[in-house]
Amino acid sequence: MRLLPLPFPDELQLDPPAARVCLVTDDGTSLAPQVAARLRDAGWTAVLVRLPWLAAPEAGDDLPWVALPQADEAALRALLSTVSERYGAPQSFIFVSPPAAGTLFPAAGRQSLKTAFLFAKLLHPHLTAASFQRPHFVAVTRMDGRLGLGGDGDAIQGGFSGLVKTLALEWPSVFCRAVDLAPALPSEQAAALLLAEIADPNRRLTEVGWNAEGRVTRIAQEAVR
């Protein structure tokens, strides 16, 4: 595997529906609230989801949030029902994974990946039937901004890219992308880059990294024998 430099993405202009609800998982840092605030400013109803194993900061009165009491299917079904009653059916989803813990297989990383799979299972009917022209399922990691090829991060976070690639094949009507943001990127800049990825018209890309040198994706090349 090697990294391929990419240009800054183009921006797809869409006419939004009257009601757009996007769920954003809170990663316990300032990144998720920054993403939710930018979505709100773009016309979305962005709802932060507090994960049970993170001591997340308060989102503020201007950002709606709901708490997931435990990471199982029953609790997640109840949370999605609450969101639909309060704000409307979710039409897009951004899973912001907590920062890498510095170990190869961290417990919080395993919980995060399992929860992302549960979200995918239960959001399937919402996203594939969304009235919005471009529903999306986006997974965000903070490994090294090089999709793990820089040698940093943990093995668990690589699983988010596998999940997104699978969903891209199974959900042709949903925009699916894994985005790896370098931890050194300031939250405000990282949030802006993430929203630029969501607006990218190129649906063939399923994984992108952002680091201090720019934007990259991962490609395979024949090994030298």
Secondary structure as the mmCIF struct_conf table of DSSP 4:
data_model
#
loop_
_struct_conf.conf_type_id
_struct_conf.id
_struct_conf.beg_label_comp_id
_struct_conf.beg_label_asym_id
_struct_conf.beg_label_seq_id
_struct_conf.end_label_comp_id
_struct_conf.end_label_asym_id
_struct_conf.end_label_seq_id
STRN STRN1 ARG A 2 LEU A 6
HELX_LH_PP_P HELX_LH_PP_P1 PRO A 7 ASP A 10
BEND BEND1 ALA A 18 ALA A 18
STRN STRN2 VAL A 21 ASP A 26
BEND BEND2 GLY A 28 SER A 30
HELX_RH_AL_P HELX_RH_AL_P1 LEU A 31 ASP A 41
TURN_TY1_P TURN_TY1_P1 ALA A 42 GLY A 43
STRN STRN3 THR A 45 ARG A 50
TURN_TY1_P TURN_TY1_P2 PRO A 52 TRP A 53
HELX_LH_PP_P HELX_LH_PP_P2 ALA A 56 GLU A 58
TURN_TY1_P TURN_TY1_P3 ASP A 61 ASP A 62
BEND BEND3 LEU A 63 LEU A 63
STRN STRN4 TRP A 65 ALA A 67
BEND BEND4 GLN A 70 ASP A 72
HELX_RH_AL_P HELX_RH_AL_P2 GLU A 73 ARG A 86
TURN_TY1_P TURN_TY1_P4 TYR A 87 TYR A 87
STRN STRN5 SER A 92 VAL A 96
HELX_LH_PP_P HELX_LH_PP_P3 SER A 97 ALA A 100
BEND BEND5 GLY A 102 PHE A 105
HELX_RH_AL_P HELX_RH_AL_P3 ALA A 107 THR A 128
TURN_TY1_P TURN_TY1_P5 ALA A 129 ALA A 129
BEND BEND6 SER A 131 ARG A 134
STRN STRN6 HIS A 136 THR A 141
BEND BEND7 MET A 143 MET A 143
BEND BEND8 GLY A 145 ARG A 146
TURN_TY1_P TURN_TY1_P6 LEU A 147 GLY A 150
BEND BEND9 GLY A 151 GLY A 151
BEND BEND10 GLY A 153 GLY A 153
TURN_TY1_P TURN_TY1_P7 ALA A 155 GLN A 157
HELX_RH_AL_P HELX_RH_AL_P4 GLY A 158 GLU A 170
TURN_TY1_P TURN_TY1_P8 PRO A 172 SER A 173
BEND BEND11 VAL A 174 VAL A 174
STRN STRN7 PHE A 175 LEU A 181
TURN_TY1_P TURN_TY1_P9 PRO A 183 ALA A 184
BEND BEND12 LEU A 185 LEU A 185
HELX_RH_AL_P HELX_RH_AL_P5 SER A 187 ILE A 198
TURN_TY1_P TURN_TY1_P10 ALA A 199 ALA A 199
BEND BEND13 ARG A 204 ARG A 204
STRN STRN8 GLU A 207 ASN A 211
TURN_TY1_P TURN_TY1_P11 ALA A 212 GLU A 213
STRN STRN9 GLY A 214 ILE A 219
HELX_LH_PP_P HELX_LH_PP_P4 GLU A 222 VAL A 224
#
